[in-house]
Amino acid sequence: MIMLLMTVSAVYAQDTQNPWHLLAFENEEEVAFYNTEMVTDIETTAQNVTIALDNGKKFTHPLATTTFGFDPRKEGTATTNESITNPQWTVYYANGRLHFNKTVNGIAVYTANGSMVAQFAGNYSEVSVHLTSGIYIVQAEGRGAKLAIGTSGYGNTTARAAEIKSVNVPVSISLRASNAIKIFWNITAGNSTTSIEIPNVEKFFFTVDNSIVFTMKNGDVNEIADYKESEFSDTEFNPIAPLTIKATSVENSISTIATVKAKISGFKYLPNGEYYWVDNEVASAKYENDGFELKFPATLPDDFLFPISEEMKSLEGITVSDIQANTGGVSIDAYDSNGKSIGSFELKLNGCHAFYMYADRSFTEKGNPEDENRLEFDCTYKKGWNIRYYSPLEGGRITTQNPLDEDFKWYFSAILWHEK
């Protein structure tokens, strides 16, 4: 993976007339830009990153040598996609006609803001079209050139294409009726969707193992693993949604389990140093047919959660992107018909354990504790419900990325003194 440096100069403030554009840089040179209003998806393979547009066109960049960024640009700047190459033909305009240096097909003429002026099917070396003075985009054979038309003393205009940025596919661009512009990139990775605020992104690139690595303008570097698809939107993806946990065929099940309860418990600390224990129920369900179904609410009250800063007091060497974050880890317990606690449930596989956790905001928790006996942390939390994994692999890690490709299984563990 080649990490490239990229500079983006924002000439325009982002608004409906200057929407965000996705910029592609290959070997530190800008090779393409795409209006995010028209990008429907970004597809990846081990070799390429492909930008899909709402007109059905797709454009490919080499994954290993391409970095990306965002820039608010004038609506309709040249084209939706602009590549830096030399045109394979030349053209000039005179006496109301475009003259090509060879026979070409697929001729189309656009204004600089993307509005189509004329289109011609078939093969031609010259075509008749009325153009006033100004800048135009002339397309033929899938390429194009900017054509500057100036008025002559006779009312005729002439111009010749220079070695400029030629275009792959100029498309008609129009302002959206709404005042909203797309400033969020909603990325689906693994089993969740994360919203990235475009104005906060400095640059990003894709890796061969299907991750996206972001450098944010505040200096943070974040990685989203297991990338699947994405879309640009004027609204943030709302990850605050109810969560349903369904356990079937629980291992080591016993007949005396009647009820299952999910709780968030822990010590609450007061400013004077005193503390007290809280035990808040998140959800409950009947235990039937060796299984249960718990429905967690979309949001939790503040008093259910605990400041991440308290956890950090015992974890020197761990970096948290937002020390104001609050979280709550869920334990799932079993009760008999008398309401007596008789055991707990675990979600695990091959030594790895999975735990449900709620976060009141998106943040990261990464690093190696200074105590060598502690686990490495590699967690990227989204606002709402998350799964945090303990993995014994590579010396032990706490991560929000599933370390295994298989589904985890539910196990019941009885309290030692409980009679089966």
C-alpha positions in Angstrom: 0.0 0.0 0.0 1.4 3.4 -1.0 0.3 6.2 1.2 0.2 9.5 -0.8 0.3 13.0 0.4 -2.6 15.2 -0.8 -3.4 18.8 -0.7 -6.9 20.2 -1.3 -7.6 23.9 -1.7 -11.2 24.8 -1.1 -11.9 27.7 -3.4 -15.6 27.6 -2.7 -17.7 27.2 0.5 -19.9 24.2 0.3 -23.5 24.9 -0.5 -26.1 24.0 -3.1 -24.1 25.7 -5.8 -20.8 24.4 -4.6 -21.4 20.8 -3.5 -18.8 18.4 -2.2 -16.8 16.6 -4.8 -14.9 13.3 -4.4 -11.3 13.8 -5.6 -9.1 11.0 -6.8 -5.3 11.3 -6.6 -2.9 8.9 -8.3 0.8 9.3 -7.5 0.0 12.6 -5.8 -1.7 14.1 -8.9 -5.4 14.8 -9.2 -6.8 12.5 -11.9 -10.5 12.8 -11.4 -13.3 14.4 -9.4 -16.9 13.3 -8.9 -19.9 15.3 -7.7 -21.1 13.5 -4.6 -24.7 14.4 -5.6 -24.2 11.9 -8.4 -22.1 9.1 -6.8 -24.3 6.1 -6.0 -21.7 3.7 -4.6 -18.0 3.1 -4.3 -17.0 -0.5 -5.1 -13.7 -2.2 -4.3 -11.7 -5.2 -5.2 -8.1 -6.2 -4.3 -6.9 -4.3 -7.4 -9.3 -1.4 -8.0 -11.7 1.2 -6.5 -14.7 1.8 -8.8 -16.9 5.0 -8.6 -20.5 4.3 -9.7 -22.6 7.3 -10.8 -26.3 7.7 -11.0 -26.2 7.7 -14.9 -25.0 4.1 -14.9 -21.3 5.0 -15.6 -18.5 3.6 -13.6 -14.9 4.8 -13.3 -12.0 2.7 -12.0 -8.8 3.7 -10.1 -5.9 1.4 -9.0 -6.4 0.7 -5.3 -2.7 0.6 -4.4 -1.8 4.0 -5.8 -4.9 6.1 -5.3 -5.9 8.3 -2.4 -9.1 10.3 -2.1 -10.3 13.5 -0.6 -13.2 16.0 -0.7 -13.5 19.5 -1.9 -16.5 21.9 -2.3 -16.5 22.9 -6.0 -18.6 25.0 -8.2 -21.8 23.0 -9.3 -21.1 21.6 -12.7 -17.4 22.2 -12.7 -16.4 20.9 -16.1 -17.9 17.4 -15.6 -18.8 14.9 -13.1 -15.5 13.0 -13.8 -12.4 14.7 -15.1 -9.2 12.8 -16.0 -5.8 14.3 -16.8 -4.8 12.9 -20.2 -4.2 14.2 -23.7 -7.1 14.0 -26.1 -6.8 11.5 -28.9 -8.2 14.0 -31.3 -8.2 17.8 -31.8 -11.1 20.0 -32.7 -11.7 23.7 -33.7 -14.8 25.7 -34.3 -15.4 28.0 -37.3 -18.4 29.2 -39.3 -20.9 27.4 -37.1 -19.2 24.0 -37.4 -17.0 21.8 -35.2 -14.1 20.4 -37.2 -12.2 17.3 -36.0 -8.8 16.1 -37.2 -10.3 12.7 -37.9 -13.6 10.9 -38.1 -15.1 10.4 -34.6 -18.3 9.0 -33.1 -20.4 9.8 -30.0 -20.1 13.5 -30.4 -21.7 15.7 -27.7 -21.3 19.3 -26.7 -21.8 20.7 -23.2 -21.6 24.0 -21.5 -19.1 24.4 -18.7 -21.8 23.9 -16.2 -22.8 20.5 -17.7 -25.8 21.4 -19.8 -26.0 19.6 -23.1 -26.0 21.8 -26.2 -26.0 19.2 -28.9 -25.5 15.5 -29.5 -24.8 13.6 -32.7 -25.2 9.8 -33.4 -22.9 8.3 -36.1 -19.4 9.0 -37.4 -18.4 12.5 -38.4 -15.3 14.6 -39.0 -17.4 17.8 -38.7 -20.8 18.8 -37.4 -23.0 21.9 -37.5 -23.7 23.5 -34.1 -24.3 27.1 -33.0 -22.0 28.2 -30.2 -21.7 31.6 -28.7 -18.5 32.8 -27.0 -17.6 30.9 -23.8 -16.1 27.6 -22.5 -17.5 24.3 -23.8 -16.8 20.6 -23.3 -16.7 18.6 -26.5 -17.0 14.8 -26.2 -16.2 12.2 -28.7 -15.3 8.5 -28.4 -15.5 8.6 -24.7 -13.0 11.5 -24.3 -13.3 15.2 -24.5 -11.7 18.6 -24.4 -12.4 22.0 -23.2 -13.0 24.4 -26.1 -12.7 28.2 -25.6 -14.8 30.1 -28.1 -13.9 33.7 -28.8 -15.8 36.1 -31.1 -14.0 37.2 -34.4 -14.5 40.5 -36.2 -16.8 38.7 -38.6 -19.0 37.2 -36.1 -17.5 33.8 -36.5 -15.5 32.1 -33.8 -12.5 29.9 -33.9 -10.7 27.8 -31.2 -8.5 24.7 -31.1 -8.4 22.2 -28.3 -5.2 22.3 -26.2 -3.5 19.7 -24.0 -5.9 20.1 -21.2 -7.8 17.8 -18.8 -9.9 15.6 -21.1 -13.1 14.2 -19.8 -14.3 10.6 -19.8 -18.1 11.2 -19.6 -19.5 14.7 -19.3 -23.0 14.5 -18.0 -25.8 17.0 -17.5 -25.7 18.5 -14.0 -28.5 20.4 -12.5 -29.0 22.0 -9.1 -31.2 20.0 -6.7 -34.5 21.5 -5.9 -33.8 21.1 -2.2 -31.5 23.4 -0.3 -29.9 20.3 1.3 -26.5 19.1 0.1 -24.8 15.8 0.7 -22.3 16.2 3.5 -22.4 12.7 5.0 -20.8 9.5 3.7 -22.8 6.6 5.1 -20.5 3.5 5.0 -21.7 0.0 5.5 -19.0 -2.2 6.9 -19.5 -5.6 8.6 -23.0 -5.5 10.0 -23.3 -1.8 10.7 -23.4 1.6 9.0 -21.2 4.5 10.0 -21.7 8.1 9.1 -18.6 10.1 8.1 -18.9 13.9 8.0 -17.3 14.9 4.7 -16.1 18.3 6.0 -14.0 16.6 8.7 -12.1 14.3 6.2 -8.5 15.3 5.1 -7.9 12.2 3.0 -8.6 8.4 2.8 -7.6 5.3 1.0 -8.7 1.7 0.6 -6.6 -1.3 1.6 -6.3 -4.7 0.0 -8.0 -6.3 3.0 -11.2 -4.3 2.4 -10.7 -1.6 5.0 -10.9 2.2 4.6 -8.3 4.3 6.4 -9.2 7.9 7.2 -7.0 10.8 8.1 -9.3 13.4 9.7 -8.6 17.2 9.7 -8.1 17.0 13.5 -5.2 14.6 13.0 -7.0 11.4 14.0 -6.5 8.3 11.9 -9.4 5.9 11.9 -9.9 2.6 10.1 -13.2 1.0 9.1 -12.8 -2.7 8.4 -14.9 -5.1 6.2 -16.1 -2.4 3.8 -19.2 -3.4 1.8 -20.9 -0.4 0.3 -21.7 3.2 0.8 -23.8 6.2 -0.2 -23.6 10.0 0.1 -26.5 11.7 1.8 -27.6 15.0 3.1 -28.6 13.3 6.3 -26.6 11.3 8.8 -27.3 7.6 8.9 -29.1 7.1 12.2 -27.5 4.1 13.9 -29.7 4.6 17.0 -32.0 1.8 16.4 -33.5 -1.0 18.6 -31.5 -4.2 18.8 -33.0 -7.6 18.9 -30.9 -10.5 20.2 -32.1 -13.9 19.4 -30.5 -17.0 21.0 -31.4 -20.5 19.9 -30.1 -23.9 20.9 -28.3 -22.6 23.9 -25.5 -24.9 25.0 -25.6 -26.4 28.5 -29.3 -25.3 28.9 -31.2 -26.4 32.0 -34.9 -26.8 32.6 -35.2 -24.4 35.6 -34.4 -21.3 33.5 -37.6 -19.3 33.4 -36.6 -15.7 32.6 -33.7 -13.9 31.0 -32.7 -10.3 31.9 -30.2 -8.0 30.3 -28.6 -5.5 32.7 -26.0 -2.7 32.8 -24.3 -2.6 36.2 -21.4 -0.9 37.8 -20.2 1.7 40.3 -21.3 5.4 40.0 -18.8 7.9 41.4 -19.7 11.1 43.1 -17.6 14.3 42.9 -16.7 13.9 46.6 -15.2 10.5 45.9 -18.0 8.4 47.2 -19.6 5.7 45.0 -22.6 3.4 44.8 -23.7 0.4 42.9 -26.3 0.6 40.2 -28.1 -2.3 38.5 -30.3 -1.2 35.5 -32.4 -3.6 33.5 -32.3 -3.1 29.7 -34.6 -5.8 28.6 -36.2 -9.1 29.7 -37.8 -12.2 28.1 -39.1 -15.6 28.7 -36.8 -18.5 28.3 -38.4 -21.0 25.9 -37.2 -24.0 23.8 -33.6 -23.5 25.0 -33.5 -20.0 23.8 -34.7 -16.4 24.2 -35.3 -13.2 22.4 -34.3 -9.8 23.9 -35.3 -6.5 22.5 -33.0 -3.7 23.5 -34.4 -0.1 23.2 -33.0 2.3 20.6 -31.6 4.6 23.3 -30.7 4.4 27.0 -31.1 7.0 29.8 -27.9 8.8 30.7 -28.0 7.3 34.2 -27.6 3.8 32.7 -24.2 4.7 31.3 -20.7 5.2 32.7 -18.0 7.7 31.6 -15.2 6.2 29.6 -12.8 8.4 31.5 -13.3 6.2 34.6 -12.2 3.1 32.6 -9.2 5.0 31.2 -7.8 5.7 34.8 -6.7 2.0 34.9 -5.6 1.8 31.3 -2.6 4.0 30.7 -1.4 3.8 27.2 -4.9 3.6 25.6 -6.0 6.6 23.5 -9.7 7.5 23.3 -10.8 9.9 20.6 -13.5 11.5 22.8 -12.9 11.3 26.5 -16.4 12.7 27.2 -18.0 9.4 25.8 -20.3 7.3 28.0 -20.9 3.6 27.6 -22.7 0.7 29.2 -21.7 -3.0 28.9 -24.5 -5.5 29.1 -24.6 -8.7 31.1 -27.3 -11.3 30.4 -28.5 -13.4 33.3 -30.8 -16.4 33.9 -33.5 -16.5 36.6 -35.7 -19.3 37.8 -39.5 -19.1 38.3 -39.0 -17.6 41.8 -36.9 -14.7 40.4 -33.7 -16.1 41.8 -30.5 -15.6 39.8 -29.2 -19.1 38.7 -26.5 -18.3 36.1 -25.6 -16.2 33.0 -25.3 -16.5 29.3 -22.2 -16.0 27.2 -21.7 -15.6 23.4 -18.4 -17.2 22.4 -16.5 -19.3 19.9 -13.1 -20.9 20.0 -11.9 -18.8 23.0 -13.3 -15.5 21.6 -16.1 -13.8 23.6 -18.6 -11.2 22.3 -20.2 -8.6 24.5 -23.0 -6.0 23.8 -22.2 -2.4 24.6 -24.1 0.9 24.2 -22.2 4.1 23.4 -23.7 7.6 23.6 -21.6 8.8 20.6 -19.1 7.5 18.0 -15.5 7.3 19.2 -12.4 5.1 19.1 -10.4 3.3 21.8 -7.0 2.2 20.7 -3.5 1.3 22.0 -1.5 -1.0 24.2 -1.7 -0.5 28.0 1.7 0.2 29.6 1.1 -2.9 31.8 2.3 -5.7 29.6 -0.2 -8.1 31.1 -3.1 -6.0 29.7 -4.8 -6.5 26.4 -4.4 -4.4 23.2 -7.5 -2.2 22.4 -8.6 -1.7 18.8 -12.2 -0.5 19.0 -14.3 1.8 16.8 -17.7 2.5 18.4 -20.7 3.9 16.7 -23.4 5.8 18.5 -25.9 3.2 19.7 -25.4 -0.5 20.1 -22.1 -2.2 19.5 -20.5 -5.6 19.9 -17.1 -5.7 21.6 -15.0 -8.9 21.2 -12.3 -10.4 23.4 -9.9 -12.3 21.2 -7.0 -14.4 22.6 -5.3 -14.2 19.2 -2.0 -12.3 18.9 -1.5 -12.0 22.6 -5.0 -10.9 23.4 -7.1 -8.0 22.0 -10.3 -6.1 22.7 -11.8 -5.2 19.4 -15.1 -4.2 17.7 -14.2 -6.2 14.6 -15.3 -9.8 14.6 -12.0 -11.8 14.7 -13.6 -14.9 13.3 -15.6 -15.7 10.2 -18.0 -18.0 11.9 -21.1 -17.3 13.9 -20.7 -17.2 17.7 -22.8 -19.6 19.9 -24.7 -19.0 23.1 -23.7 -20.9 26.3 -25.3 -21.0 29.7 -23.1 -21.1 32.8 -24.8 -22.0 36.1 -23.9 -20.5 39.4 -21.7 -23.1 41.1 -24.0 -23.5 44.1 -27.1 -23.9 41.9 -28.6 -27.4 41.8 -29.5 -28.5 38.3 
